[in-house]
Each structure stands twice: as C-alpha cells, then as structure tokens.
Amino acid sequence: MGEYYMSKRDSKQAEGVYARAAALAPGEWHPVLQLGRSFYAQARYSEAASTWETARAKSPDNALVLRNLGAAYHMLERTDDAAAAFQRALEIEPSATVYSNLGTLRFFQGRYSDAAAAFEKAVELNPSVFLYWANLGDAYRRLPGSTEKARTAYSRAINLVEDRLKTSPTSPDLQTQLALYLAKSDNKTRALQELRRWESFETKSPASHFRVLLIHEIGGDREAALSALSAALTAGYAIKEIRDEPELARLRNDPRYHRIVATFDK
C-alpha cells in the first residue's frame, strides 16, 4: 500500500503506512528504509537521515541504505558524511548510480579531478545513461587540457538523448538536456534551434526552465538568462540549486540576479 501511495506522489499517506509497518516489525530494516523515502520525498531531509541511520543500525553493511543515507546527507550539506556513505556503499556493491552520486558531490565541492574519476567509473559500469556522460563532460570541461575529452563525452550524451527523443518527442526535460549539451559543446546555433522547439511545448518543467537559464548564460545572453532565472524560480525550481551551480558564478555577480532572487527567497 505504501508503494501505491508513493506512485501517486502521496508521500504523507505512504509515511503512515510505512510507520505502522516499521512498528510492527521492529527488527526489520526495509520498512524503515521505506519510511525514510517518504520523508525524503517530502523534502524532510533531517527526518530522512535519522530514519536511515536507524535502518543502518539494523543492517550495517546494506548498500541500498547507505546510498539513500548519502543522498540525505548531501541535501543537508553534510558533505563529508555523504561522501563516506557513498564510498562505503561502493566498497560493498559497486554501482554506476552511486559513482554518479559521488561524482556529483565532488563536482560541487570543486574537486573536478575526483569527480571525473567517479563519473568515468559510472560510464564504465553503465554506458547507456546519457546523464552519466553529460556529468563526465562537465567534469572534463573544468579540467585543464581536457577540452576534447569533454566534447567526446557530450557527444555520447547528445546521441543518447536524441535516441530518447525519438520515443518522447515532446519531453521538456529531454529537449532542454539536448540543447544544454549542445551549448556546452560550443554548438550555440543548434542549441538555440533545439531551444526554439522547447518553446513550442505546452508543458514545461521547472528543471527545463533552469536548463534554459544555463543555455543563455553559457551563450553569453545575459538578458535572456535573467528572464529564464525569473521563469525557473516562478516555476518552483530550488534556489539552492541555482546558488550552487558553478556555471552561474558570473551571473551571481550581477546585481539584477540578486534582485530577482530576493523576490523568491522568503
């Protein structure tokens, strides 16, 4: 029943189901894991972390528990704890997903060489996920002498996204991911062409608005970037993600950025 509520995005109802299940089986780790997931889905990250710590106590070397615990620590900005949880999970059970999580953590710490090493492991274990290739391109793009490596990684990501778009041609996320990877590959003309397709879509996700912001900032169109910033925040995109994005470092020096963000940061 809890899975049913989670599938319906009713995390609050799922929470009640999993809490009862955990109380009925106090020695079991799995209902506690699921309870933590219901908290995480509600952005209650402190409760998710403490719940998953309980699950870990019940099942100390459980890679699944450690993966979830690392994600909660990351959201709480407990970076060292998150890295330790991910690394322990990898020692127990190597996983492309966890390597990608660890790489993302290192990337936002500015540890681009470590990030690239983790993303390389992710694409080695699962070369069919476009996001892993794109993340690898992002890390290479910030490493001296790795421009061609970055382009190669983005090229793989672009090809995989294009394949996905054949079956989901009106996905706002896939469309803006394609445009973003093109922009990062210095193909501004085609990036803007793909962006115009997105503009015709009836449905636009908060994350797609955020990618539009990145595309315009990378392309040097500050006015369009500021407009996209306002649209992303209006759509509900997280201010924290915008503040942490290295691609927006110069934008954050613009007084107009702060005026826009101030209207949403309440």
N, C-alpha and C positions, 0 to 999 in steps of 0.2 A: 504493500500500500504506500509506503514511503517513496519508493521509486516512481509510482504513479503520480504522486503529488509533485515530485521533483521534475518529472517530464512535463507537467503542466505549469511549471515555474511557480508553484505554490510552496515555497520553502518553509513558510510558517507552519502549514499543516504537516509537512514532512517532518519538521522538527518535533512535533508532538508524537508522531508515530515512532520515530527513532528513539526519543527519550524513554518512551514506555518499553520499547524493545531492550534498550540498554539496562533498564531497571529490572527487567525480568530475567536477564542473563548477565549478571554482574561480572562473571569471569570471561566473557567473550569480548574480543576486540572489534569485531566487524560492525555491530550496531553503534558502537562508539565512533568508529570511523565515519559512518553514515550521518550520525548526529553532527559531527564536525562539518561535514559537507553542507548540511542545511544552514549552519551558521555562516559558513564562508559565502554561500550563495546570497545571503542577506547582508554581506559586507560587514559582518560582526567578527572581525578577524581575531580579536583578543580571545573571544569565546571559542572560536575555531581552534586556535593554537592550544589553549589549555585543554580542550577536549581531545585533541590529537596527542597531546602529551600523555593524557590518561591512556589512550589507545596504545601508545608506545610502551608504557609501563606494563601493559598486559601482553604485548607482543614486541619485544625489544628490537629484534632484527627483521622487521617487516618492511620491505622496500616500499610498499604501497603507502603505509602510514607515514614513512619518512618523506616521501615525495610530497604528500599533502601538507605535512608539518612545515617543510621548507617553503612551500608556497605561502602559507600563513605568515611565517616569519618575514618573508620578503615584503608582504603587504604592510607589516608592522615596522618596516625599516630596521629589522634586526638582522642585518646583512651577514654578519659572521655566523650567527646561528643558522640562517638559511643555507649558507654555503656548506656548513658542517653536516646538516641534514641531507642535502643533495649528494654530497660526497660519500656519506655512509651508505645511502641508497644505491649509489653506483658500485660501491665495493660489494654489496650483496647481490645486486642484479643490474648489470649494465643495460641502459635503456636510452634510446635516442631522445625520448621526451625529457628525461632528467638531464642529459647532457645539454639539451637545448635550454632548459631552465637555468642550469648552472652558467652556461654561456651568457644568457641574458643578464643574470646577476652581475657577472664580471664586466659585461659591457657597460652597464650603468654605473659601475664603480670606476670606469675609465681604464680598466685593465684589459686593453684590447687584444694583446697577445694571448692572454689566458682565455679570453672569450673566443678567439679564433680557434684555439686548440680544442675547446669544448664543442664548438659548432662543427669542426672537422669530424669529430667522433660521431656527432649526430647524423651527418650526411653519410658517413661510412656505414652506420647501422641501418639507416633508412633513407636512401637517396630519392625516394619518391615524394617527399613532402616539400613543397615549394618554400614554405616558411623557413625551414632549416637552411636552404640555400641562400635565401634572402638575408637571413641573420648572419651567415658566414660572409656574404658580400659586405654587409655593414661593418663587420669587424675588420676585414681586409682593407676597406676603404679608409680606415683610420690608421692603418699601419704603413709607415714609410716603405716605398718600393713595392707595394702590393696592389697597384692600380689594375694591372692585367688580371691578377687573381680575383679581384673584386668584380671585374666585368664578366669573367667566366662564370663566377657564382651567380651573379644577377641574370646572366643569360640562361642558366639552368632553371632559375626561379621563373623567369618570363615564359619559357617553353611549357613548364608545368602548369602555370596559371592559365595560359592560353588553352591548354587541353581541358582544364576545368570549366572554362567559359563556354566551351562547345556544348556542354550539357546544362550550364546555368548562365545563359547569356545576359540576364538582367540582374545578376547579383551585384549590389553596390559595393560590397567588400572586395570581391574578386576584381571588379573593374578598376577600382582605385588602387588595389595592390599592383595590378599590371602597370598602371600609369606611374605609380611611385617607383617601381623598379626600373622603368624606362628613364625616369628623371634622374635616378641615381647612377644610371649608366651613361649619362650625358646625352641622351636622346630626347632633348626637350621638345622638338617638333612633334614626334609621335606621342610623347607623354601628354601633350595638350590635346592632341586628336582623341586619345582614349578618354581624356577627362571630359571632352565635349559629349561623348557617348553617355557617360555617367550623369551629366547634367540633364539628359533627357529622361532619366529613370524616374518613375513615380515615387519609389521608395528609396530613402537614403538613410543609412545607419549613422549613429554618432561617430563610429570609428572611420567611416568613409569620409565624413567631413574633416576629421583630423588628418587623414592622409592627403586631402586636398590642400590643407594648410601646409603640410610638408612639401608638397609638389611645388607650390607657388614660392615658398621660401627658398627652396633649392634652386628654382629657376630665376630667382632674383626679382620677383614681382612682389614687392613689399605691400603695396596697396591691396592686391588680391589676397595676400597672406593674412593681412589684418581682418579682411572681410571673412575669410574662411575661419579664422580664430573665433570670431564672434558667432559664426554659424555652428561651429563644433561645440562651443560652450552652451549655446541655446539648445542644441540637440541633446545635451546631457553628458558630453564627454568629460572625463575626470580631469580637474585642474592639475592634480598631482602628476598625471602622465605628461601633461604639457610642460610643466615646470621641470620635469626630469629629462626631457628629450634633448639629447646633445645637438641634434640638427637645428634646434631653435635657439641656440645660445646667443646669436646676434640679434634675433628678434626680441629676446628678453631685455636687450639694452635700449630698446625703443620705448620712449615714454608712452606712446599710444598703446603698446602692449599692456602696460600696467593699468592704464585707464579702462581698457576693455575687461581685463581680468578682475579688477576691483568691483565691477558691477555684478559679478557672479560669485565672488569669494566672500560669502556672508555666513 
